[in-house]
Amino acid sequence: MMEMSREMEKAGLIEEMIGDAMEDAMGGEELEDAANDEVDKVLEELAVGMFEGVKGEEDIKSLPQKPAAAAAVEEETQEEAEELDAMKSRLQAL
């Protein structure tokens, strides 16, 4: 039992060391923060570009209400909810 405990402890330490090494090699949080900043800048530029020519309420109404990706995500969420309801009804039948 003690041998198994030692082996599990070694495995945990090895896993932690590998995780730390990978984080250091990949740039860690600094790289992730820099990437997030760049994404924010690009999104801001796109938003400014979309609304540059907008003058009034008519122009705003002519913009697409939902991007295609958002509609797809909404549809997928609805399908998952339907599947969950079906599973619940099957479970209650048992």
N, CA, C and O atoms as a MOPAC input file, in Angstrom:
PM7 MOZYME 1SCF
protein

 N      0.82800 1    -1.18800 1     0.00000 1
 C      0.00000 1     0.00000 1     0.00000 1
 C      0.87300 1     1.25200 1     0.00000 1
 O      0.58900 1     2.21700 1    -0.71000 1
 N      1.93300 1     1.22800 1     0.80000 1
 C      2.83100 1     2.38500 1     0.87700 1
 C      3.56200 1     2.58200 1    -0.44200 1
 O      3.83300 1     3.70900 1    -0.85700 1
 N      3.88000 1     1.45300 1    -1.10100 1
 C      4.57000 1     1.54800 1    -2.39100 1
 C      3.66900 1     2.22700 1    -3.42300 1
 O      4.12400 1     3.05500 1    -4.21300 1
 N      2.40500 1     1.86800 1    -3.40300 1
 C      1.45700 1     2.48200 1    -4.32300 1
 C      1.32600 1     3.97400 1    -4.02700 1
 O      1.23100 1     4.78700 1    -4.94700 1
 N      1.32200 1     4.32200 1    -2.77300 1
 C      1.23300 1     5.71900 1    -2.37300 1
 C      2.44400 1     6.50200 1    -2.88100 1
 O      2.30700 1     7.62000 1    -3.37800 1
 N      3.62100 1     5.90800 1    -2.75200 1
 C      4.84000 1     6.57500 1    -3.23500 1
 C      4.80400 1     6.74500 1    -4.75100 1
 O      5.17800 1     7.79500 1    -5.27300 1
 N      4.35100 1     5.70400 1    -5.45500 1
 C      4.28000 1     5.77700 1    -6.90600 1
 C      3.29600 1     6.85800 1    -7.34800 1
 O      3.56100 1     7.58800 1    -8.30300 1
 N      2.16600 1     6.96000 1    -6.65600 1
 C      1.18500 1     7.98800 1    -6.99800 1
 C      1.75100 1     9.37700 1    -6.72600 1
 O      1.51000 1    10.31100 1    -7.49100 1
 N      2.49200 1     9.51000 1    -5.65300 1
 C      3.11300 1    10.79800 1    -5.33400 1
 C      4.13800 1    11.16400 1    -6.39900 1
 O      4.20500 1    12.31600 1    -6.82700 1
 N      4.94300 1    10.18300 1    -6.83200 1
 C      5.91800 1    10.43400 1    -7.88900 1
 C      5.21900 1    10.84900 1    -9.17800 1
 O      5.65000 1    11.77800 1    -9.86100 1
 N      4.14400 1    10.15300 1    -9.49900 1
 C      3.40900 1    10.47000 1   -10.72700 1
 C      2.85800 1    11.88700 1   -10.65400 1
 O      2.88500 1    12.61900 1   -11.64400 1
 N      2.35900 1    12.27500 1    -9.49000 1
 C      1.84200 1    13.63300 1    -9.32300 1
 C      2.93100 1    14.67200 1    -9.48700 1
 O      2.71700 1    15.70800 1   -10.11500 1
 N      4.09600 1    14.40100 1    -8.92600 1
 C      5.20800 1    15.33600 1    -9.05000 1
 C      5.68000 1    15.43500 1   -10.49300 1
 O      5.97200 1    16.52500 1   -10.98600 1
 N      5.75300 1    14.30300 1   -11.15900 1
 C      6.18500 1    14.30000 1   -12.55300 1
 C      5.18300 1    15.07800 1   -13.40400 1
 O      5.57700 1    15.86900 1   -14.26200 1
 N      3.89700 1    14.85600 1   -13.16900 1
 C      2.86900 1    15.56900 1   -13.91900 1
 C      2.97700 1    17.07300 1   -13.69200 1
 O      2.85100 1    17.85800 1   -14.63300 1
 N      3.20600 1    17.46600 1   -12.46200 1
 C      3.34300 1    18.89100 1   -12.14300 1
 C      4.57500 1    19.48400 1   -12.81900 1
 O      4.51700 1    20.60000 1   -13.33700 1
 N      5.69100 1    18.75000 1   -12.82100 1
 C      6.90800 1    19.23500 1   -13.44600 1
 C      6.72100 1    19.38700 1   -14.95300 1
 O      7.18600 1    20.36100 1   -15.54500 1
 N      6.04000 1    18.42600 1   -15.57200 1
 C      5.79500 1    18.49700 1   -17.00800 1
 C      4.89300 1    19.68500 1   -17.31800 1
 O      5.12400 1    20.40800 1   -18.28800 1
 N      3.87300 1    19.88600 1   -16.49900 1
 C      2.97300 1    21.02100 1   -16.69600 1
 C      3.70200 1    22.34200 1   -16.59900 1
 O      3.47000 1    23.24100 1   -17.40800 1
 N      4.59100 1    22.47300 1   -15.60700 1
 C      5.36900 1    23.70100 1   -15.45500 1
 C      6.29100 1    23.91400 1   -16.64400 1
 O      6.42900 1    25.03400 1   -17.13600 1
 N      6.92700 1    22.83600 1   -17.10800 1
 C      7.84100 1    22.95100 1   -18.24500 1
 C      7.08400 1    23.35800 1   -19.50700 1
 O      7.56700 1    24.18400 1   -20.28100 1
 N      5.90500 1    22.78500 1   -19.71700 1
 C      5.12200 1    23.12900 1   -20.89300 1
 C      4.66500 1    24.58200 1   -20.83500 1
 O      4.67000 1    25.28000 1   -21.84900 1
 N      4.27500 1    25.03000 1   -19.65800 1
 C      3.83800 1    26.41700 1   -19.50700 1
 C      4.98900 1    27.37200 1   -19.80200 1
 O      4.79700 1    28.39800 1   -20.45500 1
 N      6.17700 1    27.04000 1   -19.32400 1
 C      7.34000 1    27.87700 1   -19.58800 1
 C      7.68700 1    27.87900 1   -21.07300 1
 O      8.02600 1    28.91800 1   -21.63900 1
 N      7.60000 1    26.70900 1   -21.69600 1
 C      7.94700 1    26.60100 1   -23.11200 1
 C      6.94300 1    27.33200 1   -23.99900 1
 O      7.31200 1    27.88900 1   -25.03300 1
 N      5.69000 1    27.32900 1   -23.59900 1
 C      4.64000 1    27.95300 1   -24.40800 1
 C      4.50300 1    29.44700 1   -24.14000 1
 O      3.73700 1    30.11800 1   -24.83000 1
 N      5.20400 1    29.97200 1   -23.18300 1
 C      5.14200 1    31.40100 1   -22.92900 1
 C      4.29600 1    31.75800 1   -21.72600 1
 O      4.30100 1    32.90800 1   -21.28700 1
 N      3.59000 1    30.81800 1   -21.19900 1
 C      2.82400 1    31.04200 1   -19.98100 1
 C      1.70900 1    32.05200 1   -20.14300 1
 O      1.17000 1    32.24100 1   -21.23400 1
 N      1.37600 1    32.68900 1   -19.05300 1
 C      0.26400 1    33.62800 1   -19.02500 1
 C      0.56600 1    34.90900 1   -19.78900 1
 O     -0.34400 1    35.54700 1   -20.32000 1
 N      1.83600 1    35.28700 1   -19.84900 1
 C      2.20700 1    36.52100 1   -20.54400 1
 C      1.82300 1    36.44900 1   -22.02000 1
 O      1.26800 1    37.39700 1   -22.57700 1
 N      2.12200 1    35.32500 1   -22.63600 1
 C      1.78800 1    35.14600 1   -24.04500 1
 C      0.27900 1    35.13000 1   -24.24200 1
 O     -0.23700 1    35.70400 1   -25.20100 1
 N     -0.42500 1    34.46900 1   -23.32800 1
 C     -1.88300 1    34.42100 1   -23.41400 1
 C     -2.49400 1    35.80800 1   -23.26400 1
 O     -3.43100 1    36.15800 1   -23.98300 1
 N     -1.96500 1    36.60100 1   -22.32800 1
 C     -2.45400 1    37.96800 1   -22.14400 1
 C     -2.20300 1    38.81900 1   -23.38100 1
 O     -3.06100 1    39.60200 1   -23.78900 1
 N     -1.02400 1    38.66300 1   -23.97600 1
 C     -0.69700 1    39.42000 1   -25.18500 1
 C     -1.63100 1    39.03200 1   -26.33000 1
 O     -2.08700 1    39.88900 1   -27.08600 1
 N     -1.91000 1    37.73400 1   -26.45100 1
 C     -2.82000 1    37.27000 1   -27.49900 1
 C     -4.22200 1    37.82600 1   -27.27100 1
 O     -4.87800 1    38.25000 1   -28.22200 1
 N     -4.68200 1    37.82900 1   -26.04100 1
 C     -6.01300 1    38.37100 1   -25.73300 1
 C     -6.08800 1    39.85800 1   -26.05200 1
 O     -7.10600 1    40.33700 1   -26.55100 1
 N     -5.00900 1    40.59500 1   -25.76400 1
 C     -4.97700 1    42.02100 1   -26.09400 1
 C     -5.09200 1    42.24200 1   -27.59700 1
 O     -5.81500 1    43.13100 1   -28.04500 1
 N     -4.37500 1    41.43100 1   -28.37500 1
 C     -4.43100 1    41.55500 1   -29.82800 1
 C     -5.82800 1    41.24600 1   -30.35400 1
 O     -6.32500 1    41.93000 1   -31.24900 1
 N     -6.45500 1    40.22600 1   -29.80300 1
 C     -7.81600 1    39.87100 1   -30.21900 1
 C     -8.76700 1    41.03000 1   -29.91700 1
 O     -9.61600 1    41.37000 1   -30.74100 1
 N     -8.62700 1    41.62400 1   -28.75400 1
 C     -9.47500 1    42.77000 1   -28.38900 1
 C     -9.28600 1    43.93200 1   -29.35600 1
 O    -10.25300 1    44.58800 1   -29.74300 1
 N     -8.02500 1    44.18600 1   -29.74800 1
 C     -7.75000 1    45.27500 1   -30.68900 1
 C     -8.42700 1    45.01500 1   -32.03700 1
 O     -9.03700 1    45.91100 1   -32.61900 1
 N     -8.31000 1    43.78300 1   -32.52100 1
 C     -8.89700 1    43.43800 1   -33.81600 1
 C    -10.41800 1    43.56100 1   -33.75400 1
 O    -11.03700 1    44.09500 1   -34.67500 1
 N    -11.01600 1    43.07000 1   -32.67800 1
 C    -12.46700 1    43.17000 1   -32.54400 1
 C    -12.91900 1    44.61900 1   -32.48100 1
 O    -13.95500 1    44.97300 1   -33.04300 1
 N    -12.15600 1    45.44800 1   -31.80600 1
 C    -12.48600 1    46.86900 1   -31.71300 1
 C    -12.41000 1    47.52200 1   -33.09000 1
 O    -13.28200 1    48.31100 1   -33.45500 1
 N    -11.36400 1    47.19200 1   -33.85700 1
 C    -11.22700 1    47.73800 1   -35.20600 1
 C    -12.39600 1    47.30900 1   -36.09700 1
 O    -12.91400 1    48.10200 1   -36.88300 1
 N    -12.80200 1    46.04400 1   -35.96300 1
 C    -13.93300 1    45.55700 1   -36.75800 1
 C    -15.21900 1    46.26800 1   -36.37400 1
 O    -16.02100 1    46.61900 1   -37.24000 1
 N    -15.41900 1    46.47800 1   -35.09200 1
 C    -16.64300 1    47.15600 1   -34.63300 1
 C    -16.67100 1    48.59100 1   -35.13100 1
 O    -17.71400 1    49.08000 1   -35.56700 1
 N    -15.53800 1    49.26300 1   -35.06800 1
 C    -15.47400 1    50.64700 1   -35.55300 1
 C    -15.75400 1    50.67500 1   -37.04700 1
 O    -16.46700 1    51.55700 1   -37.52700 1
 N    -15.20400 1    49.72700 1   -37.78300 1
 C    -15.42100 1    49.66500 1   -39.22600 1
 C    -16.86800 1    49.39700 1   -39.58300 1
 O    -17.37100 1    49.92400 1   -40.57600 1
 N    -17.53900 1    48.58800 1   -38.78900 1
 C    -18.94300 1    48.27200 1   -39.07000 1
 C    -19.84200 1    49.48600 1   -38.87600 1
 O    -20.79600 1    49.67500 1   -39.63000 1
 N    -19.55200 1    50.30300 1   -37.88300 1
 C    -20.43400 1    51.40800 1   -37.54200 1
 C    -19.95300 1    52.75500 1   -38.08300 1
 O    -20.52500 1    53.79300 1   -37.75200 1
 N    -18.91300 1    52.74400 1   -38.90700 1
 C    -18.34900 1    53.97000 1   -39.44100 1
 C    -19.34800 1    54.74000 1   -40.29100 1
 O    -19.45000 1    55.96100 1   -40.16800 1
 N    -20.08700 1    54.04500 1   -41.15500 1
 C    -21.00200 1    54.72200 1   -42.06000 1
 C    -22.42200 1    54.83500 1   -41.52400 1
 O    -23.29900 1    55.34800 1   -42.22000 1
 N    -22.66700 1    54.37600 1   -40.32100 1
 C    -24.01700 1    54.39200 1   -39.76200 1
 C    -24.38000 1    55.81300 1   -39.37400 1
 O    -23.64700 1    56.48400 1   -38.64800 1
 N    -25.54500 1    56.26600 1   -39.88000 1
 C    -25.95500 1    57.64200 1   -39.61900 1
 C    -27.18800 1    57.71900 1   -38.74400 1
 O    -27.30200 1    58.60600 1   -37.89800 1
 N    -28.08900 1    56.81600 1   -38.93700 1
 C    -29.34100 1    56.92700 1   -38.20500 1
 C    -29.92000 1    55.57900 1   -37.86600 1
 O    -29.28600 1    54.53700 1   -38.02900 1
 N    -31.14500 1    55.63200 1   -37.38900 1
 C    -31.82700 1    54.42000 1   -36.96400 1
 C    -32.06900 1    53.46000 1   -38.12200 1
 O    -32.02500 1    52.24400 1   -37.93300 1
 N    -32.32300 1    53.98700 1   -39.31600 1
 C    -32.57100 1    53.12800 1   -40.47000 1
 C    -31.33500 1    52.29400 1   -40.79600 1
 O    -31.43900 1    51.11100 1   -41.12000 1
 N    -30.15200 1    52.93300 1   -40.70500 1
 C    -28.91400 1    52.20600 1   -40.98100 1
 C    -28.69100 1    51.10600 1   -39.96100 1
 O    -28.23100 1    50.01900 1   -40.31100 1
 N    -29.01000 1    51.37400 1   -38.70500 1
 C    -28.81500 1    50.37700 1   -37.65200 1
 C    -29.74900 1    49.20000 1   -37.87700 1
 O    -29.35500 1    48.05100 1   -37.67800 1
 N    -30.97900 1    49.47100 1   -38.28900 1
 C    -31.93800 1    48.39400 1   -38.52800 1
 C    -31.53700 1    47.54600 1   -39.71900 1
 O    -31.90000 1    46.37200 1   -39.79300 1
 N    -30.79200 1    48.12300 1   -40.65400 1
 C    -30.39200 1    47.36800 1   -41.83200 1
 C    -29.22700 1    46.42600 1   -41.54800 1
 O    -28.93300 1    45.54900 1   -42.36000 1
 N    -28.55300 1    46.59400 1   -40.39800 1
 C    -27.46000 1    45.69600 1   -40.04100 1
 C    -28.02900 1    44.32800 1   -39.69400 1
 O    -29.15100 1    44.23400 1   -39.19600 1
 N    -27.26600 1    43.26100 1   -39.95400 1
 C    -27.75400 1    41.93000 1   -39.59700 1
 C    -27.97300 1    41.83200 1   -38.08600 1
 O    -27.14000 1    42.27700 1   -37.29600 1
 N    -29.09500 1    41.25000 1   -37.70200 1
 C    -29.44200 1    41.16800 1   -36.28700 1
 C    -28.61800 1    40.11800 1   -35.54800 1
 O    -28.17700 1    40.34600 1   -34.42200 1
 N    -28.41000 1    38.95700 1   -36.19100 1
 C    -27.64200 1    37.88100 1   -35.56700 1
 C    -26.61700 1    37.38600 1   -36.56400 1
 O    -26.95900 1    37.07100 1   -37.70400 1
 N    -25.37600 1    37.31300 1   -36.14900 1
 C    -24.39200 1    36.69500 1   -37.04000 1
 C    -24.72500 1    35.21300 1   -37.23700 1
 O    -25.38800 1    34.60600 1   -36.39600 1
 N    -24.27800 1    34.65100 1   -38.31500 1
 C    -24.56600 1    33.25200 1   -38.61900 1
 C    -24.02300 1    32.33400 1   -37.53600 1
 O    -24.66000 1    31.33700 1   -37.19600 1
 N    -22.86200 1    32.65400 1   -36.99200 1
 C    -22.26800 1    31.81900 1   -35.94900 1
 C    -23.14200 1    31.81300 1   -34.69800 1
 O    -23.31700 1    30.77100 1   -34.06800 1
 N    -23.68500 1    32.96400 1   -34.34000 1
 C    -24.53400 1    33.04200 1   -33.15600 1
 C    -25.80800 1    32.25000 1   -33.36900 1
 O    -26.29500 1    31.59800 1   -32.44500 1
 N    -26.34900 1    32.29800 1   -34.56800 1
 C    -27.56000 1    31.53800 1   -34.87500 1
 C    -27.28000 1    30.04300 1   -34.79000 1
 O    -28.10600 1    29.28200 1   -34.28400 1
 N    -26.11800 1    29.62000 1   -35.28200 1
 C    -25.75500 1    28.20700 1   -35.22800 1
 C    -25.58900 1    27.74600 1   -33.78400 1
 O    -26.02200 1    26.65100 1   -33.42400 1
 N    -24.96700 1    28.57400 1   -32.96400 1
 C    -24.78200 1    28.23400 1   -31.55400 1
 C    -26.13600 1    28.13600 1   -30.86000 1
 O    -26.36400 1    27.23300 1   -30.05500 1
 N    -27.02700 1    29.06400 1   -31.17300 1
 C    -28.36200 1    29.05300 1   -30.56900 1
 C    -29.11900 1    27.79100 1   -30.97500 1
 O    -29.79200 1    27.17600 1   -30.14700 1
 N    -29.01000 1    27.40600 1   -32.24000 1
 C    -29.68000 1    26.20300 1   -32.72800 1
 C    -29.12000 1    24.96400 1   -32.04400 1
 O    -29.86700 1    24.06600 1   -31.65800 1
 N    -27.80100 1    24.92300 1   -31.89700 1
 C    -27.15300 1    23.78900 1   -31.23600 1
 C    -27.58700 1    23.70000 1   -29.77500 1
 O    -27.81800 1    22.60500 1   -29.26200 1
 N    -27.69900 1    24.83800 1   -29.11000 1
 C    -28.13200 1    24.86500 1   -27.72100 1
 C    -29.55700 1    24.35500 1   -27.60500 1
 O    -29.88000 1    23.61800 1   -26.67400 1
 N    -30.40800 1    24.74000 1   -28.53900 1
 C    -31.79000 1    24.28800 1   -28.53200 1
 C    -31.86300 1    22.77600 1   -28.75300 1
 O    -32.66100 1    22.09500 1   -28.11000 1
 N    -31.03500 1    22.24800 1   -29.65800 1
 C    -31.00900 1    20.80700 1   -29.90400 1
 C    -30.56000 1    20.06000 1   -28.66000 1
 O    -31.11500 1    19.01300 1   -28.32700 1
 N    -29.55600 1    20.59300 1   -27.97000 1
 C    -29.07600 1    19.95900 1   -26.74000 1
 C    -30.16300 1    19.95900 1   -25.67600 1
 O    -30.30700 1    18.98400 1   -24.93900 1
 N    -30.92900 1    21.04100 1   -25.59000 1
 C    -32.01500 1    21.11800 1   -24.61200 1
 C    -33.08600 1    20.08500 1   -24.94300 1
 O    -33.63200 1    19.44900 1   -24.04100 1
 N    -33.38900 1    19.91200 1   -26.22100 1
 C    -34.37900 1    18.91400 1   -26.62900 1
 C    -33.90500 1    17.50700 1   -26.30200 1
 O    -34.69000 1    16.67800 1   -25.84300 1
 N    -32.61200 1    17.23000 1   -26.53800 1
 C    -32.05400 1    15.92500 1   -26.21000 1
 C    -32.11900 1    15.67900 1   -24.70700 1
 O    -32.43100 1    14.57200 1   -24.26900 1
 N    -31.82700 1    16.70200 1   -23.92600 1
 C    -31.87500 1    16.58000 1   -22.47700 1
 C    -33.29400 1    16.28900 1   -22.00700 1
 O    -33.49600 1    15.46000 1   -21.12000 1
 N    -34.27200 1    16.96200 1   -22.59400 1
 C    -35.67300 1    16.70900 1   -22.24700 1
 C    -36.06800 1    15.27400 1   -22.58600 1
 O    -36.76900 1    14.61300 1   -21.82000 1
 N    -35.60500 1    14.80200 1   -23.74800 1
 C    -35.91300 1    13.43200 1   -24.15600 1
 C    -35.29700 1    12.43000 1   -23.17600 1
 O    -35.93300 1    11.44000 1   -22.81600 1
 N    -34.06200 1    12.68900 1   -22.74700 1
 C    -33.39000 1    11.79400 1   -21.79900 1
 C    -34.12900 1    11.78800 1   -20.45100 1
 O    -34.27400 1    10.74500 1   -19.81300 1
 N    -34.59300 1    12.97800 1   -20.03300 1
 C    -35.32900 1    13.06200 1   -18.77300 1
 C    -36.61600 1    12.26000 1   -18.84000 1
 O    -36.96600 1    11.57000 1   -17.88300 1
 N    -37.32100 1    12.34200 1   -19.95300 1
 C    -38.58200 1    11.61300 1   -20.08200 1
 C    -38.32200 1    10.10800 1   -20.10000 1
 O    -39.09800 1     9.34400 1   -19.52700 1
 N    -37.23400 1     9.67100 1   -20.75300 1
 C    -36.88000 1     8.25000 1   -20.74500 1
 C    -36.52500 1     7.78000 1   -19.33800 1
 O    -36.88500 1     6.67300 1   -18.93600 1
 N    -35.81900 1     8.62500 1   -18.59600 1
 C    -35.43300 1     8.27500 1   -17.24400 1
 C    -36.65800 1     8.15700 1   -16.34800 1
 O    -36.74100 1     7.25100 1   -15.51800 1
 N    -37.59900 1     9.06100 1   -16.51200 1
 C    -38.81400 1     8.99000 1   -15.71300 1
 C    -39.63700 1     7.75100 1   -16.06600 1
 O    -40.31500 1     7.18900 1   -15.20500 1
 N    -39.57900 1     7.33000 1   -17.31700 1
 C    -40.30500 1     6.12900 1   -17.72600 1
 C    -39.74600 1     4.88000 1   -17.05400 1
 O    -40.47600 1     3.91800 1   -16.81200 1
 N    -38.46000 1     4.89900 1   -16.75600 1
 C    -37.84500 1     3.74400 1   -16.08500 1
 C    -38.27500 1     3.73300 1   -14.65600 1
 O    -37.87700 1     2.84700 1   -13.89900 1

